[in-house]
Amino acid sequence: MSNELKIHAAELVANARRLIEEIDAVDAIKLLGNPGTLFVDLRDVRERQKLGYIPGSFHCPRGMAEFWVDPESPYYKDIFGQDFKFVFYCGSGWRSSLTLETLQKMGFKNAAHVTDGFTSWVKAGGAVEKAKSTAAQGS
């Protein structure tokens, strides 16, 4: 018995991208340092540690986004109630496009995503901050 899908992940992403605001990496880089913009990193913590992240970005694991933006959720994070332009990103733009579409359906406003994710950010020469290693500390 096989699972025949009615819609594939790439199609979900393509559909989401028609409904959300996309910002290419070059334009996203210009937003870095803007006090009215907050980059939100949806990647797994291991990706963030291994590859680095956009300086000043807020880490929100993909699986928690819907809960962290919802003021009625016990997991709500106050940062999502602040007056920012939220720019979400993941590795290649797939997870962030699906996340943003869902958040928009929930009524979350003033948000976009980096079209091709952190990979395109790095390729375009965007600043990258690396996680500090704790291996040498306390030994």
C-alpha positions as CSV (number, residue, x, y, z in Angstrom):
1,M,0.0,0.0,0.0
2,S,1.4,3.4,-1.0
3,N,0.5,6.9,-0.1
4,E,-0.4,8.7,-3.3
5,L,-0.3,12.3,-2.6
6,K,-3.0,14.7,-4.0
7,I,-0.6,17.6,-3.8
8,H,3.2,17.7,-3.5
9,A,5.3,19.9,-1.3
10,A,6.6,22.0,-4.2
11,E,3.0,22.7,-5.3
12,L,2.1,23.8,-1.7
13,V,5.1,26.2,-1.8
14,A,4.2,27.5,-5.2
15,N,0.6,28.2,-4.1
16,A,1.8,29.9,-0.9
17,R,4.2,32.1,-2.8
18,R,1.3,33.5,-4.9
19,L,-0.3,34.7,-1.7
20,I,2.5,36.2,0.4
21,E,5.0,39.0,0.2
22,E,8.5,37.9,-1.0
23,I,11.7,39.9,-0.6
24,D,14.7,38.8,-2.5
25,A,18.0,38.5,-0.7
26,V,19.5,41.7,-2.2
27,D,16.5,43.8,-1.0
28,A,16.4,41.9,2.4
29,I,20.1,42.8,3.0
30,K,19.2,46.4,2.7
31,L,16.7,46.0,5.6
32,L,19.4,44.7,8.0
33,G,19.9,47.2,10.8
34,N,16.5,48.9,10.2
35,P,15.0,49.3,13.7
36,G,11.5,48.6,12.2
37,T,12.5,45.3,10.8
38,L,12.9,42.0,12.6
39,F,14.3,38.9,10.8
40,V,12.8,35.7,12.1
41,D,14.8,32.5,11.6
42,L,12.6,29.4,11.2
43,R,15.4,26.9,10.8
44,D,16.2,24.1,13.2
45,V,18.6,25.1,16.0
46,R,21.3,22.8,14.5
47,E,21.1,24.7,11.1
48,R,21.5,27.9,12.9
49,Q,24.5,26.7,14.9
50,K,26.2,25.1,11.9
51,L,25.6,27.7,9.3
52,G,25.1,30.9,11.3
53,Y,22.2,33.3,11.1
54,I,21.3,36.8,10.1
55,P,22.6,39.2,12.8
56,G,20.0,40.2,15.2
57,S,17.5,37.7,14.0
58,F,15.0,36.1,16.3
59,H,14.9,32.3,16.4
60,C,11.4,30.8,16.1
61,P,11.5,27.1,15.3
62,R,9.1,26.3,12.4
63,G,7.0,24.0,14.5
64,M,6.3,26.7,17.0
65,A,5.5,29.7,14.8
66,E,1.7,29.4,14.9
67,F,1.7,29.1,18.6
68,W,4.3,31.9,19.3
69,V,2.3,34.5,17.3
70,D,-1.1,33.7,18.8
71,P,-1.8,35.8,21.9
72,E,-4.3,33.2,23.1
73,S,-1.7,30.4,23.0
74,P,0.1,29.5,26.2
75,Y,3.3,29.7,24.1
76,Y,2.8,33.2,22.9
77,K,5.9,35.4,22.6
78,D,5.5,39.1,23.2
79,I,7.9,40.0,20.4
80,F,5.3,39.1,17.8
81,G,2.9,41.7,19.2
82,Q,5.5,44.5,18.6
83,D,5.4,46.9,15.7
84,F,7.9,45.4,13.3
85,K,8.0,44.4,9.7
86,F,8.7,40.7,10.3
87,V,10.9,39.0,7.6
88,F,10.9,35.3,8.0
89,Y,13.5,33.0,6.5
90,C,14.5,29.4,6.4
91,G,17.2,27.6,4.4
92,S,15.7,27.9,0.9
93,G,12.4,29.7,1.2
94,W,10.1,26.6,1.3
95,R,9.4,26.4,5.1
96,S,9.1,30.2,5.4
97,S,6.6,30.5,2.5
98,L,4.4,27.8,4.0
99,T,4.7,29.4,7.5
100,L,3.9,32.9,6.2
101,E,0.8,31.7,4.3
102,T,-0.5,30.0,7.5
103,L,0.3,33.1,9.7
104,Q,-1.6,35.3,7.2
105,K,-4.6,33.0,7.4
106,M,-4.5,33.5,11.1
107,G,-4.5,37.3,10.6
108,F,-0.8,38.0,11.3
109,K,0.1,41.1,9.3
110,N,3.2,43.1,8.3
111,A,5.2,40.1,7.3
112,A,7.2,38.8,4.4
113,H,9.8,36.2,3.7
114,V,13.2,36.0,2.0
115,T,12.4,34.4,-1.3
116,D,15.2,31.8,-1.5
117,G,16.1,31.8,2.2
118,F,19.3,31.9,4.1
119,T,21.1,30.2,1.1
120,S,20.4,33.2,-1.1
121,W,21.3,35.7,1.7
122,V,24.7,34.1,2.0
123,K,25.1,34.0,-1.8
124,A,24.2,37.7,-2.1
125,G,26.9,38.6,0.5
126,G,24.6,39.2,3.5
127,A,26.2,39.4,6.9
128,V,26.3,36.2,8.9
129,E,26.7,35.8,12.6
130,K,28.1,32.5,14.0
131,A,27.0,30.9,17.2
132,K,29.6,31.1,19.9
133,S,31.1,27.7,20.8
134,T,30.8,26.7,24.4
135,A,33.2,23.7,24.1
136,A,36.2,25.6,25.5
137,Q,34.3,27.3,28.3
138,G,34.4,25.9,31.8
139,S,37.0,23.3,31.0
